[in-house]
């Protein structure tokens, strides 16, 4: 029999013109074994972040929920427990980096943007340590747009430029790039297939164009036109002895003439028809000279897992394969035709939109709400059979207009099912998931024809090459390093090393001994990642040691591909009335941080030689309000003139020392029993009984918080004020350390503190006509009945509700409702 089918998971239907059918067999195939072996040894992870809104202003807080899944089935992954998130600016400089705890694949976090951040396009990147074994293109990456009304909007990060009341024009026609992509990789004379094409400007943005194909005699063959993003495709049957040319007309009236790729006289072609909602139809074709000769393998693959394989020697020119879409996973499917040497001869990507979706229904919304009214909603999650679904969700509610559009956003669908697996820039990725109309289904197939797969190499699979992994999956919190003696006579073996997580008396104390080369390792519960860590070497003979932690350098940072549609919208927004109103409000609100009620406004005067409060740039400050949001700031330039912190109270207005027991604020309202000021070193209380132990040369800044607006976030502990001492950090590493005394270092908390819920206060809410977050909840979970209740304040204008999440079975959830 010339056709053999090995069914691995699913049922298919196969036939061809001579009505010969293969029989399903369970014979092992080395290539399939290699694929399955690779998936087990090198499991792939994917990350998605859901943000509370689409753009921010300098000084804002970015909030996000994180989802880590196993790439094969999008099931929440427990392989890694730590997620690294970076905020990256111009010239791939990391402005902020943070680590976040993952529990069974779910987590959340936030970070405050500096007030001084310039307007422009930034990148947020997220990955696990295990993902560092693979191409950085696999990391999660998203553009973040930042506005700054305090500076003139001009050329910002990544080349965003201001727009002056004029239309945005495309590049000249000489900069248009047109590419053709034969289906399966090549054209073969006498075999019908599709030809995908892409028309883009020099900036990578798709352009509008129409064209026609003519043969070498000038005879017209067909016409074609671009669809979404400058992409398109046409059916084509090349003939022996003919050559073909495309004549292209662009929207600006310019023209180009380009040769269609030359057809081969002999070869194989995969022709896939993905237009049917229930069935994928695949035609495997071979030229006549190849019939009945070499054995070929047809293998569809989903995220590295083979669905089935079929052996054939092509008794006929065409073999028809029909695959029910409900039997194969949703997302990208790679169709590969390999020769007897397991070399890919023809490959085609298709996208299966038939997914086991979760239906999310929201009850309780009313047409209108009054100011101060609370919205109470009930969510109901069910599968396609109407059965309840348990899922982890994140929810954002925003009001006002956004300068970006929904098609340009990268949702949990477009990220985990599309952009995380394709090469190259994808314009407006969410466009393909807005609905399942015939136009968008066609556009998605055009995208598959014109973009390449990037996750797997057939050469490595065929030879069963498993690349060595250098980075482990972090399912435990590990702190490791080594000690170095300052004297040659001091031993580094069996030296006691202690680790204090948290504060004296209430934290966790662990001790260990160094090995023969001075190395030490601590394994901690994940919960200890939220505390600063103090590591101290305790030799009995009074020897001095330098403690160095193992380096975790930041991996290579790739330049982002700016979504030019979003960029144009943002540029236009910066000359809009909404932006002007928003900028005026933002300036007034921040100026209000330094005003007090019951005061009289004086006439404006000019003050000379005034030294304003210094700014903290790119600080590691643990200030919960954000670095620099304090009443008094002292930087290292001032501290360098001192020998120690004995006279700290003289540098801080309104502060007095209480012997050796601490500091207090001077009372101006007759209160005599104010509590001591809370003193935190790198965010930790109680590590130092005497601040003179802290080396003044290692201090980056000191912040004093007196105003209740600043101290309130610290609760009752901060009732008497807060002094924040931030030590200097070194190295381009994910772990920040400071050496604060002999034989001792302090490590910043591994995990950033989470603020699970954000709800805007009604008295702070302003209707500005621009997007604002009024409610954010990253850790919602439906009950066993698939239900969940939510309460938040109503917006006076329209609101946009966006919910994303994943069920325990890996079903993706994206819901949005504008009301």
Buried (B, 14 or more C-beta within 10 A) or exposed (E): EBBBBBBBEBEBEBBBEEEBEBEEEEEEBEBBEBBBEBBEEBBBBBBBBBBBBBBBBBBBBBBBBBBBBBBBBBBBBBBBBBBBBBBBBBEBEBBBBBBBBBEEBBBBBBBBBBBBBBBBBBBBBBBBBBBBBBEBBBBBBBBBBBBBBBEEBEEBBBEBEEBEEEEEEBBEBEEBBBEBBBBBBBBBBBBBBBBBBBBBBEEBBBBBBBBBBBBEEEEEBBEBEBBBBBBBBBEBEBEEEBEBBBBBBBEBEEEBEBEBBBBBEEBBBBBBBBEEEEBBBBBBBBBEEBEEEBEBBBBBBBBBBBBBBBBBBBBBBBBBBBBBBBBBBBBBBBBBBBBEEBEBBBBBBBBBBBBBBBBBEBEEEEEEBEEEEEBEBEBBBBBEEEEBBBBBBBBBBBBBBBBBBBBBBBBBBBBBBBBBBBEBBBBBBBBBBBEEEEEBBBBBBBBBBBBEBBBBEBEEBBEEEEEEEEBEBBBEBBBEBBBEBEEEEBEBEEBBBBBBBBBBEEBBEBEBEBBEEBBBEBEBEBEBBBBBBBBBBEBEEEBEBBBBBEEBEBBEBBEBBBBBBBBBBBBBBBBBEBBEBBBEBBEEEBEEEEEEEEEEEEEEEEEEEEEEEBEBEEBBBBBBBBBBBBBBBBBBEEBEEBEBBEEBBEBBEBBEBEEEEBBBBEEEEEEEEEBBBBBBBBBBBBBBEEBBBBBBEBBBBBBBBBBEEBBEBBEEEBBBBBBBBBBBBEBEBBBBBBBBBBBBBBBBBBBBEBBEBBBBEBEEBBBBBBBBBBBBBBBBEBEEEBBBEBEBBBBBEEBBBBBBBBBEBBBBBBBBEEE
